[in-house]
C-alpha cells in the first residue's frame, strides 16, 4: 500500500467546496473520479482543510492510499492531464503510511483579498472581494493583531444548526499570525491598491476567517473599534461580530507539517 501526498491549487468558483456532495461538483469528488480512472478503484482522498463553496487554494494538501504501482510523479502527470484546468497538482510525493493530510497538519495560512480600486480587472474578479469605499486601514490593522493568541472563537464561527452541538463543541483556537497588509502591485503609481488579510493558525472553525474579515471591515467602517475585539470573544455571540464575507476573496495559501521532507520516493516539485 502506497500513501501519496498531493499539493493542490484550485479555483473554487465553480465548485461546491472540497467535500463530496451528491449531485454537486466538488474538488474531492472530481479528484476521486479521476483517481478511479487511473487505478480502477474507488479511493478516498483526505484534505488538510475542507474549503467551502467558492473558496480557492494555492497550497491545499491531500493524501490517498493505493495499491497502484504508479509513482508519485506519474500520478501528478496523469492527474494534471485528466483534471479540469481549474484544479492542478503542484507537487506529489510518496510519504509514510501514517501520514494524514488533516490530522498531521501543524498550521494553515489563509489569505483574504480586498480590491480597493473603482473597477476590478476582469482577470481578478473571481479572486477578490471588491470594496472601493472608505476604510480605516490603521484601525483594521490594529484590530487584526487582537486575534492573535488562544481565544474562544464562538462569536466568529458558523452555527452547526443545533444549539446543543454549538454549546458542546470546542470553539477555542490558536492563532499565530493575524495581519492586514497593503499590496499596491508592481506599478504602485497606477495600480489600484489591494488589501490582504493574512491569518495563520493551528486550525479554523467553519466560516471563521470570513467572519473575522467581516468584523475587520466593520472596524474599517467605524461600526466597531479595535478594542471591541476582546469583548466579542467574551460575548460568544456571532450576531455581535461582523458579517460573513463572500468566499471569492478567500484562499488556503499553505499547510505546514512537522517533516515536509518525509518522502519515500519520486518527490516532484513544480
Residue pairs with C-beta under 8 A, 6 or more apart in sequence:
1 65
1 66
1 67
1 97
2 65
2 66
2 67
2 68
2 69
2 94
3 63
3 64
3 65
3 94
3 95
3 96
3 97
3 99
4 63
4 64
4 65
4 66
4 72
4 75
4 92
4 93
4 94
4 95
5 61
5 62
5 63
5 72
5 92
5 93
5 94
5 95
5 99
5 101
5 263
6 45
6 61
6 62
6 63
6 64
6 75
6 76
6 79
6 89
6 91
6 92
7 59
7 60
7 61
7 89
7 90
7 91
7 92
8 27
8 47
8 57
8 60
8 61
8 62
8 87
8 88
8 89
8 90
9 57
9 58
9 59
9 60
9 87
9 88
9 90
10 27
10 56
10 57
10 60
10 86
10 87
10 88
11 56
11 86
11 87
11 126
11 127
12 27
12 51
12 53
12 54
12 55
12 56
12 57
12 247
13 54
13 56
13 86
13 126
13 248
14 25
14 86
15 25
15 26
15 27
15 30
15 53
15 54
15 86
16 24
16 25
16 26
16 53
17 26
17 27
17 50
17 51
17 52
17 53
17 54
17 55
18 26
18 27
18 28
18 47
18 49
18 50
18 51
18 52
18 60
19 26
19 28
19 50
20 26
20 28
20 29
20 32
21 29
27 47
27 51
27 60
27 87
28 45
28 47
30 83
30 84
30 87
31 45
31 62
31 79
31 83
31 87
32 42
32 43
32 44
32 45
34 79
34 82
34 83
35 41
35 43
35 45
35 64
35 66
35 79
36 42
36 43
37 82
38 68
38 70
38 75
38 78
38 79
38 82
39 66
39 67
39 68
39 70
41 66
41 67
41 68
43 64
43 65
43 66
44 64
45 62
45 63
45 64
46 62
46 63
46 64
46 100
46 101
46 102
47 60
47 61
47 62
47 101
47 102
48 60
48 61
48 62
48 101
48 102
48 105
48 108
48 252
48 255
49 60
49 102
49 105
49 108
49 204
49 252
49 255
51 57
51 60
51 250
51 252
52 206
52 207
52 247
53 247
54 246
54 247
54 248
55 247
55 250
55 251
55 252
56 127
56 248
56 250
56 251
56 252
57 251
57 252
57 253
58 251
58 252
58 253
58 254
59 109
59 252
59 253
59 254
59 255
60 252
60 255
61 101
61 105
61 255
61 257
62 101
63 95
63 99
63 100
63 101
65 97
68 75
70 78
71 94
71 265
71 266
72 92
72 93
72 94
72 263
72 265
72 266
72 267
72 268
73 92
73 266
73 268
74 266
75 89
75 92
76 89
76 91
76 92
76 268
79 89
79 92
80 88
80 89
83 89
90 270
91 267
91 268
91 269
91 270
92 266
92 268
93 263
93 264
93 265
93 266
93 267
93 268
94 263
94 264
94 265
94 266
95 262
95 263
95 264
96 262
96 264
99 262
101 255
104 257
104 258
105 203
105 255
105 256
105 257
106 202
106 256
106 257
106 258
107 176
107 200
107 201
107 202
107 255
107 256
108 200
108 201
108 202
108 203
108 204
108 252
108 254
108 255
108 256
109 177
109 198
109 199
109 200
109 252
109 253
109 254
109 255
109 256
110 198
110 199
110 200
110 204
110 209
110 250
110 251
110 252
110 253
111 196
111 197
111 198
111 250
111 251
111 253
112 129
112 196
112 197
112 199
112 209
112 210
112 213
112 245
112 249
112 250
112 251
113 127
113 128
113 129
113 194
113 195
113 196
113 249
113 251
114 128
114 129
114 130
114 131
114 194
114 195
114 196
114 197
114 217
114 249
115 124
115 128
115 129
115 130
115 131
115 132
115 192
115 194
116 131
116 132
116 135
116 192
116 193
116 194
116 195
117 132
117 191
117 192
117 193
118 132
118 192
119 192
120 128
120 130
125 248
126 248
127 248
127 249
127 251
128 194
128 248
128 249
129 245
129 246
129 248
129 249
131 217
133 221
134 221
135 195
135 217
135 220
135 221
136 219
136 220
136 221
136 222
137 180
137 182
137 195
137 220
139 219
139 220
139 222
139 225
139 226
140 180
140 195
140 216
140 217
140 219
140 220
141 179
141 180
142 226
143 215
143 216
143 219
143 224
143 225
143 226
143 229
144 178
144 179
144 180
144 197
144 216
145 178
145 179
146 178
146 226
146 229
146 230
147 175
147 178
147 199
147 212
147 229
148 175
148 176
148 177
148 178
149 174
149 175
150 172
150 173
150 174
150 175
151 172
151 173
151 175
151 233
152 171
152 172
152 233
152 236
153 171
153 172
153 173
153 205
153 208
153 233
154 166
154 171
154 236
154 237
154 238
155 232
155 233
155 235
155 236
155 237
155 238
155 240
155 241
156 205
156 208
156 211
156 212
156 215
156 232
156 238
156 241
157 171
157 205
157 206
157 207
157 208
157 211
157 238
158 205
158 206
158 207
158 211
158 238
158 244
159 166
159 238
160 166
160 169
171 205
171 236
173 201
173 202
173 203
173 204
173 205
173 208
174 201
174 202
175 199
175 200
175 201
176 200
176 201
176 202
177 198
177 199
177 200
177 201
178 197
178 198
178 199
178 200
178 212
179 197
179 198
179 199
180 195
180 196
180 197
180 198
180 216
181 195
181 196
181 197
181 198
182 193
182 194
182 195
182 196
183 193
183 194
183 195
183 196
184 191
184 193
184 194
185 191
185 192
185 193
185 194
197 209
197 212
197 213
197 216
198 253
199 209
199 212
207 244
209 250
210 244
210 245
210 246
210 247
210 250
211 238
211 241
211 242
211 243
211 244
211 245
212 242
213 242
213 245
213 249
213 250
214 241
214 242
214 243
214 244
214 245
215 224
215 229
215 232
215 241
215 242
216 242
217 242
217 243
217 245
218 224
218 241
218 242
218 243
219 225
219 226
219 228
219 242
223 242
224 242
232 240
232 241
